[in-house]
């Protein structure tokens, strides 16, 4: 039912009355509720039997029909009391509940949205159309004036790279930004980002969320221009942007909310698909148990990310393919080159979990199977890893902090799943690495930040001034 044709056909029959929520899991969830209901019915029958036995002891001469009637009346009264209590509780919860707020990680390669669940823990809203908790930050402009955002757009880059925009985060807020023109309409990085944010809003609202008040994240090294541009993209997408929060602050906020209760120096190592930044944070807890996050130093490279590892792997794959096919790299057909580039990211992810990866490449009537090794991939990308560790040292020197003084290192961004990254950071900070959903942690932290922002605004009833401090 995730196919648009199905949605459109049913919407035509029942306009405005469609609900989509976990379509592949709804049946098993309903089965669980049914089991619970049957269990309650069984318990009710047991209660009837127990009460009947107690009554028979003292009232053996009472007509059985009256016994049953008395039992039923008592049970009905008990059930009514329970139902009344549940209704009162739900009413109280409704009256005291706050409007939903959301955190959005607007990434260079992938984006995500999260909100607080019923247990006040952040939950990522699934992107069912792409079968993921993230949305590919790619926009494909069709020749007939339409546009598509997400995995389909990213895959289309293999066929029509000139009509697909990716990694626009690298350009947002920059002076003299590149302007993209499709079908006579100009799009700057702000408008492209707004299309990505709007798609996030759409798939969240398809699941019953009303997404209005949001916090959006950005790299810590973003200046006022980049932050304002990010905020404008959110406004264009239809959001009330509560704040623009640093990505490392959001990541640290998520970790500290459920793991830390004492002061720590935390280094956030954030390697995403298209950008990289390192941030040193001071996490402190006062005598009242209130915690605070302060950015000490930050640095980064908005032109370095997982896509650079993809490019190196692409060259490696081309060389292996040329050797297997006994041709020169320059003589490989264009369709084959496109197919290899399309496979590069998945191969990179595969080599994060296995030392050898075999890939079948079929295109332009030709087919070949190539074998790639993690060792060779790591050898070819040593220079990229060195850039990241060099920036770590720059941040430490700027802050006047030694590596051994850092208590905790958080690995953030999907690209940190590569073993070579983990090993390089582990060598600098042995035994102090934390990895937990690196591609989703920023969105979860942003959801917590949004809740804090809303709470503070409600308490003070004023618009908070921008601050580099976030309270947990």
C-alpha positions as CSV (number, residue, x, y, z in Angstrom):
1,X,0.0,0.0,0.0
2,X,3.1,2.3,0.0
3,X,2.9,2.5,-3.8
4,X,1.5,5.9,-4.7
5,X,-0.9,4.3,-7.2
6,X,-2.7,2.4,-4.4
7,X,-2.8,5.5,-2.1
8,X,-4.3,7.6,-5.0
9,X,-6.9,5.0,-6.0
10,X,-8.2,4.6,-2.4
11,X,-8.0,8.3,-1.7
12,X,-10.2,8.9,-4.7
13,X,-12.8,6.6,-3.2
14,X,-12.5,7.9,0.4
15,X,-11.1,11.5,0.2
16,X,-9.4,12.7,3.4
17,X,-10.0,9.5,5.3
18,X,-6.8,7.6,4.7
19,X,-4.5,6.5,7.5
20,X,-1.1,5.0,7.0
21,X,0.8,3.8,10.1
22,X,3.3,0.9,10.1
23,X,1.4,-0.8,7.2
24,X,3.8,-3.8,7.3
25,X,3.4,-4.2,11.1
26,X,-0.1,-3.1,11.8
27,X,-1.5,-6.6,11.7
28,X,0.9,-8.1,14.2
29,X,0.3,-5.1,16.5
30,X,-3.4,-5.6,16.2
31,X,-2.9,-9.3,17.0
32,X,-1.1,-8.3,20.2
33,X,-4.0,-6.1,21.2
34,X,-6.4,-9.0,20.4
35,X,-4.4,-11.3,22.6
36,X,-4.5,-8.8,25.4
37,X,-8.3,-8.5,25.1
38,X,-8.7,-12.3,25.1
39,X,-6.5,-12.4,28.2
40,X,-8.8,-9.8,29.9
41,X,-11.9,-11.8,29.0
42,X,-10.3,-15.0,30.5
43,X,-9.5,-13.1,33.7
44,X,-13.0,-11.8,33.9
45,X,-14.4,-15.4,33.7
46,X,-12.0,-16.5,36.4
47,X,-13.2,-13.7,38.6
48,X,-16.8,-14.8,38.1
49,X,-15.9,-18.4,39.1
50,X,-14.0,-17.3,42.2
51,X,-16.8,-15.0,43.3
52,X,-19.4,-17.7,42.7
53,X,-17.5,-20.2,44.9
54,X,-17.3,-17.7,47.7
55,X,-21.0,-17.0,47.5
56,X,-22.0,-20.6,47.4
57,X,-20.4,-21.3,50.8
58,X,-22.7,-18.9,52.7
59,X,-25.7,-19.0,50.4
60,X,-26.3,-22.6,49.4
61,X,-30.1,-22.2,49.5
62,X,-30.2,-19.1,47.2
63,X,-31.5,-19.7,43.8
64,X,-28.7,-20.2,41.2
65,X,-30.2,-17.6,38.9
66,X,-30.0,-14.9,41.6
67,X,-26.4,-15.8,42.3
68,X,-25.5,-15.4,38.7
69,X,-27.4,-12.1,38.6
70,X,-25.7,-10.8,41.7
71,X,-22.3,-11.8,40.4
72,X,-22.9,-10.2,37.0
73,X,-24.0,-6.9,38.7
74,X,-20.9,-6.8,40.9
75,X,-18.6,-7.5,38.0
76,X,-20.4,-4.9,35.9
77,X,-20.0,-2.3,38.7
78,X,-16.3,-3.2,39.0
79,X,-15.8,-2.9,35.2
80,X,-17.6,0.5,35.2
81,X,-15.3,1.8,38.0
82,X,-12.2,0.6,36.1
83,X,-13.5,2.2,32.8
84,X,-14.3,5.5,34.7
85,X,-10.8,5.6,36.2
86,X,-9.2,5.0,32.7
87,X,-11.3,7.7,31.2
88,X,-10.4,10.1,34.0
89,X,-6.7,9.3,33.5
90,X,-6.8,9.8,29.8
91,X,-8.7,13.1,30.3
92,X,-6.0,14.3,32.7
93,X,-3.3,13.3,30.3
94,X,-5.0,15.1,27.5
95,X,-5.5,18.3,29.6
96,X,-1.8,18.3,30.7
97,X,-0.2,17.2,27.5
98,X,1.9,19.7,25.5
99,X,1.8,20.2,21.8
100,X,4.1,17.8,19.9
101,X,7.5,19.1,19.0
102,X,10.0,17.6,16.6
103,X,13.7,17.5,16.0
104,X,15.1,17.3,12.4
105,X,18.6,16.4,11.4
106,X,19.1,18.1,8.0
107,X,22.1,16.1,6.7
108,X,24.2,16.4,3.6
109,X,23.5,12.8,2.5
110,X,20.6,11.7,4.7
111,X,18.1,13.5,7.0
112,X,15.8,12.3,9.8
113,X,13.0,13.4,12.0
114,X,12.3,12.4,15.6
115,X,9.8,13.3,18.4
116,X,9.2,12.3,22.0
117,X,7.1,9.1,22.4
118,X,4.6,8.2,25.1
119,X,7.5,7.4,27.5
120,X,9.2,10.8,26.8
121,X,12.0,9.1,25.0
122,X,12.9,10.3,21.5
123,X,11.7,8.1,18.6
124,X,12.6,8.4,15.0
125,X,9.6,8.6,12.6
126,X,10.1,6.0,9.9
127,X,10.3,6.9,6.2
128,X,8.2,3.9,4.9
129,X,8.4,5.0,1.3
130,X,12.2,4.4,1.4
131,X,12.1,1.6,4.0
132,X,14.4,3.5,6.3
133,X,14.6,5.7,9.4
134,X,16.2,8.3,7.2
135,X,15.5,10.3,4.0
136,X,18.2,10.6,1.3
137,X,18.9,14.3,1.0
138,X,18.6,14.2,-2.8
139,X,16.1,15.9,-5.2
140,X,15.4,14.8,-8.7
141,X,13.8,17.2,-11.1
142,X,11.9,15.5,-13.9
143,X,11.6,16.9,-17.4
144,X,7.8,17.4,-17.0
145,X,8.3,19.9,-14.1
146,X,7.8,17.5,-11.2
147,X,10.4,16.7,-8.5
148,X,11.1,13.6,-6.3
149,X,12.9,13.6,-3.0
150,X,14.6,10.7,-1.3
151,X,15.9,7.3,-2.3
152,X,14.4,7.3,-5.8
153,X,16.1,10.7,-6.5
154,X,19.4,9.3,-5.2
155,X,19.2,6.3,-7.4
156,X,18.2,8.4,-10.4
157,X,21.6,10.1,-10.2
158,X,23.0,7.0,-11.8
159,X,21.0,7.7,-15.0
160,X,20.5,11.5,-15.0
161,X,23.1,13.0,-12.8
162,X,22.6,16.5,-14.3
163,X,19.0,16.5,-12.9
164,X,19.7,15.3,-9.4
165,X,20.9,17.7,-6.6
166,X,22.7,16.2,-3.6
167,X,24.9,17.4,-0.8
168,X,23.4,20.9,-1.0
169,X,24.2,21.3,2.7
170,X,27.7,22.1,1.6
171,X,26.4,25.2,-0.2
172,X,23.6,26.6,2.0
173,X,24.3,30.1,3.4
174,X,27.5,30.5,1.3
175,X,28.2,33.7,-0.6
176,X,27.3,33.6,-4.2
177,X,25.6,30.2,-4.0
178,X,25.2,28.0,-7.0
179,X,21.8,28.4,-8.7
180,X,20.2,25.4,-10.3
181,X,17.6,25.9,-13.1
182,X,15.1,23.2,-14.0
183,X,12.2,23.8,-16.3
184,X,12.7,27.5,-16.3
185,X,12.6,27.8,-12.4
186,X,15.7,28.8,-10.4
187,X,16.5,26.9,-7.2
188,X,19.1,28.0,-4.7
189,X,20.4,25.8,-1.8
190,X,17.7,27.2,0.5
191,X,14.9,26.2,-1.8
192,X,16.5,22.8,-2.4
193,X,16.8,22.2,1.4
194,X,13.2,23.4,1.8
195,X,12.0,20.6,-0.6
196,X,13.9,18.0,1.5
197,X,12.3,19.4,4.7
198,X,8.9,19.5,3.1
199,X,9.2,15.8,2.2
200,X,10.1,15.0,5.8
201,X,7.0,16.8,6.9
202,X,4.8,14.9,4.4
203,X,5.8,11.4,5.4
204,X,5.5,12.2,9.1
205,X,2.1,13.7,8.6
206,X,1.0,10.6,6.6
207,X,1.5,8.7,9.9
208,X,-0.8,11.0,11.9
209,X,1.8,13.6,13.1
210,X,1.1,17.3,12.9
211,X,4.6,18.7,12.4
212,X,4.8,22.4,13.1
213,X,7.2,23.3,15.9
214,X,10.7,22.0,15.1
215,X,14.3,22.3,16.0
216,X,16.7,21.8,13.0
217,X,20.3,20.9,13.4
218,X,23.5,22.2,11.7
219,X,27.2,21.8,12.0
220,X,28.8,23.6,15.0
221,X,31.1,25.6,12.6
222,X,28.1,27.1,10.7
223,X,28.2,30.9,10.9
224,X,25.2,33.2,11.2
225,X,24.6,33.2,7.4
226,X,24.4,29.4,7.2
227,X,22.2,29.2,10.3
228,X,19.8,31.8,9.0
229,X,19.6,30.1,5.6
230,X,18.8,26.8,7.3
231,X,16.1,28.5,9.3
232,X,14.6,30.1,6.1
233,X,14.5,26.6,4.5
234,X,12.5,25.4,7.5
235,X,10.1,28.3,7.3
236,X,9.6,27.8,3.5
237,X,8.8,24.1,4.2
238,X,6.0,25.2,6.6
239,X,7.6,24.9,10.0
240,X,7.7,27.1,13.0
241,X,11.5,26.9,13.6
242,X,12.0,27.1,17.4
243,X,15.8,27.0,17.1
244,X,18.8,26.0,15.0
245,X,20.9,23.7,17.2
246,X,24.5,22.5,16.8
247,X,24.6,18.8,15.7
248,X,27.2,17.9,18.3
249,X,25.1,19.6,21.0
250,X,22.1,17.5,19.9
251,X,24.2,14.3,19.9
252,X,25.6,15.0,23.4
253,X,22.1,15.9,24.7
254,X,20.8,12.5,23.6
255,X,23.7,10.6,25.2
256,X,23.7,12.6,28.4
257,X,19.9,12.3,28.8
258,X,20.1,8.6,29.5
259,X,23.7,7.8,30.2
260,X,25.5,10.5,32.2
261,X,24.8,12.1,35.6
262,X,28.2,13.7,36.3
263,X,30.5,16.2,34.7
264,X,32.4,15.1,31.6
265,X,34.6,16.5,28.8
266,X,33.0,15.0,25.6
267,X,34.4,15.0,22.1
268,X,31.9,14.6,19.3
269,X,33.4,13.1,16.1
270,X,30.8,13.7,13.4
271,X,31.5,12.2,10.0
272,X,28.4,12.3,7.8
273,X,27.9,11.7,4.1
274,X,29.1,15.1,2.9
275,X,30.5,17.0,5.9
276,X,32.8,16.5,8.9
277,X,33.2,18.3,12.2
278,X,34.8,17.8,15.5
279,X,33.5,19.5,18.7
280,X,34.8,19.5,22.2
281,X,32.0,19.9,24.8
282,X,32.0,20.5,28.5
283,X,29.1,18.6,30.1
284,X,28.5,19.6,33.7
285,X,26.0,18.9,36.4
286,X,25.3,21.4,39.2
287,X,24.4,20.6,42.9
288,X,20.7,20.6,41.9
289,X,21.2,17.9,39.4
290,X,20.7,20.2,36.4
291,X,23.0,19.6,33.6
292,X,24.5,21.9,31.0
293,X,26.3,21.5,27.7
294,X,28.9,24.1,26.6
295,X,30.9,24.1,23.4
296,X,34.6,24.6,24.1
297,X,36.0,24.4,20.6
298,X,34.9,23.2,17.2
299,X,36.4,22.7,13.7
300,X,35.4,20.9,10.5
301,X,35.5,20.5,6.8
302,X,32.3,21.0,4.9
303,X,33.8,19.3,1.8
304,X,34.7,16.0,3.5
305,X,32.3,13.1,4.1
306,X,31.4,9.6,3.2
307,X,31.0,10.5,-0.4
308,X,34.8,11.0,-0.6
309,X,35.3,7.4,0.5
310,X,32.7,6.4,-2.1
311,X,34.8,8.1,-4.8
312,X,38.0,6.3,-3.8
313,X,36.1,3.0,-3.7
314,X,34.6,3.8,-7.1
315,X,38.1,4.1,-8.6
316,X,39.2,0.9,-6.9
317,X,36.2,-0.9,-8.3
318,X,36.9,0.4,-11.8
319,X,40.4,-0.9,-11.6
320,X,39.4,-4.3,-10.5
321,X,36.7,-4.4,-13.2
322,X,39.2,-3.4,-15.9
323,X,41.5,-6.1,-14.8
324,X,38.8,-8.8,-14.8
325,X,37.5,-7.6,-18.2
326,X,41.0,-7.1,-19.7
327,X,40.3,-3.5,-20.8
328,X,41.7,-0.1,-19.9
329,X,39.7,1.9,-17.3
330,X,39.1,4.7,-19.9
331,X,37.6,2.0,-22.3
332,X,35.0,0.8,-19.8
333,X,31.5,1.7,-21.2
334,X,29.7,4.6,-19.7
335,X,26.8,2.4,-18.6
336,X,29.2,0.2,-16.6
337,X,30.8,3.2,-15.0
338,X,27.4,4.4,-13.9
339,X,26.5,1.0,-12.5
340,X,29.8,0.8,-10.5
341,X,29.2,4.3,-9.0
342,X,25.7,3.3,-8.0
343,X,27.1,0.2,-6.2
344,X,29.9,2.1,-4.4
345,X,28.0,3.2,-1.3
346,X,26.5,-0.2,-0.7
347,X,29.9,-1.9,-1.2
348,X,31.4,0.5,1.3
349,X,28.7,-0.3,3.9
350,X,29.3,-4.0,3.2
351,X,33.0,-3.8,3.8
352,X,32.3,-2.3,7.2
353,X,31.0,-5.7,8.3
354,X,33.0,-8.2,6.2
355,X,36.7,-8.2,5.1
356,X,35.9,-9.3,1.5
357,X,33.0,-8.3,-0.7
358,X,32.0,-9.8,-4.1
359,X,29.9,-7.7,-6.5
360,X,28.3,-8.6,-9.8
361,X,28.3,-5.8,-12.3
362,X,25.9,-6.1,-15.2
363,X,25.1,-3.4,-17.8
364,X,25.4,-2.6,-21.5
365,X,25.1,-6.3,-22.3
366,X,28.3,-7.1,-20.3
367,X,28.7,-8.8,-16.9
368,X,31.6,-9.4,-14.5
369,X,32.1,-10.3,-10.9
370,X,34.7,-8.4,-8.9
371,X,36.2,-9.1,-5.5
372,X,37.1,-6.2,-3.2
373,X,38.9,-6.3,0.2
374,X,38.6,-4.1,3.2
375,X,42.4,-4.0,3.6
376,X,42.9,-2.5,0.1
377,X,40.1,-0.1,0.6
378,X,41.6,1.1,3.9
379,X,45.0,1.5,2.3
380,X,43.6,3.7,-0.4
381,X,41.7,5.9,2.0
382,X,44.4,6.5,4.6
383,X,44.8,10.1,3.5
384,X,41.2,10.8,4.3
385,X,41.4,9.3,7.7
386,X,44.5,11.4,8.5
387,X,42.4,14.6,7.6
388,X,39.9,13.7,10.3
389,X,42.5,12.9,13.0
390,X,44.4,16.1,12.2
391,X,41.3,18.2,12.8
392,X,40.8,16.3,16.1
393,X,44.2,17.5,17.2
394,X,43.5,21.0,16.0
395,X,40.4,21.2,18.2
396,X,42.3,19.8,21.2
397,X,45.1,22.4,20.7
398,X,42.6,25.2,20.3
399,X,40.9,24.2,23.6
400,X,44.2,23.6,25.4
401,X,43.0,20.1,26.3
402,X,45.1,16.9,26.1
403,X,43.7,13.8,24.6
404,X,43.9,11.9,27.9
405,X,41.7,14.7,29.5
406,X,38.8,13.8,27.3
407,X,36.4,11.5,29.2
408,X,34.1,10.3,26.3
409,X,34.1,10.3,22.5
410,X,30.8,10.1,20.7
411,X,30.9,8.8,17.1
412,X,28.2,10.4,15.1
413,X,27.2,10.1,11.4
414,X,26.7,7.0,9.4
415,X,30.3,7.1,8.0
416,X,31.7,6.4,11.5
417,X,30.5,2.8,11.1
418,X,33.6,2.2,8.9
419,X,36.1,0.2,11.0
420,X,39.0,2.3,9.9
421,X,37.4,5.4,11.5
422,X,36.6,3.5,14.8
423,X,40.2,2.3,14.9
424,X,41.7,5.7,14.2
425,X,39.7,7.4,16.9
426,X,40.2,4.5,19.3
427,X,44.0,4.9,18.9
428,X,43.7,8.6,20.1
429,X,41.2,7.9,22.9
430,X,41.5,4.2,23.9
431,X,38.5,2.8,25.8
432,X,36.5,5.9,25.6
433,X,34.4,5.5,22.4
434,X,30.6,5.4,22.4
435,X,28.6,4.4,19.3
436,X,24.8,4.3,19.4
437,X,22.7,4.7,16.2
438,X,25.2,7.2,14.7
439,X,22.9,8.0,11.8
440,X,19.9,8.8,14.0
441,X,21.4,10.2,17.3
442,X,21.4,13.8,16.1
443,X,17.6,13.7,15.2
444,X,16.9,12.1,18.6
445,X,18.9,14.8,20.4
446,X,17.2,17.5,18.3
447,X,13.8,16.1,19.5
448,X,15.0,16.4,23.1
449,X,16.2,20.0,22.4
450,X,12.9,20.9,20.9
451,X,11.1,19.7,24.1
452,X,13.5,21.7,26.3
453,X,13.0,24.7,24.1
454,X,9.2,24.4,24.3
455,X,9.3,23.9,28.0
456,X,11.4,26.9,28.6
457,X,9.2,29.1,26.4
458,X,6.1,28.0,28.2
459,X,7.7,28.7,31.6
460,X,9.1,32.1,30.6
461,X,6.4,32.9,28.0
462,X,9.1,34.8,26.0
463,X,11.1,33.9,23.0
464,X,14.5,32.8,24.2
465,X,17.6,34.5,23.1
466,X,20.1,32.4,21.1
467,X,22.6,30.7,23.3
468,X,25.4,28.2,23.0
469,X,24.1,26.5,26.2
470,X,21.6,23.7,26.2
471,X,20.2,22.4,29.5
472,X,19.2,18.8,29.8
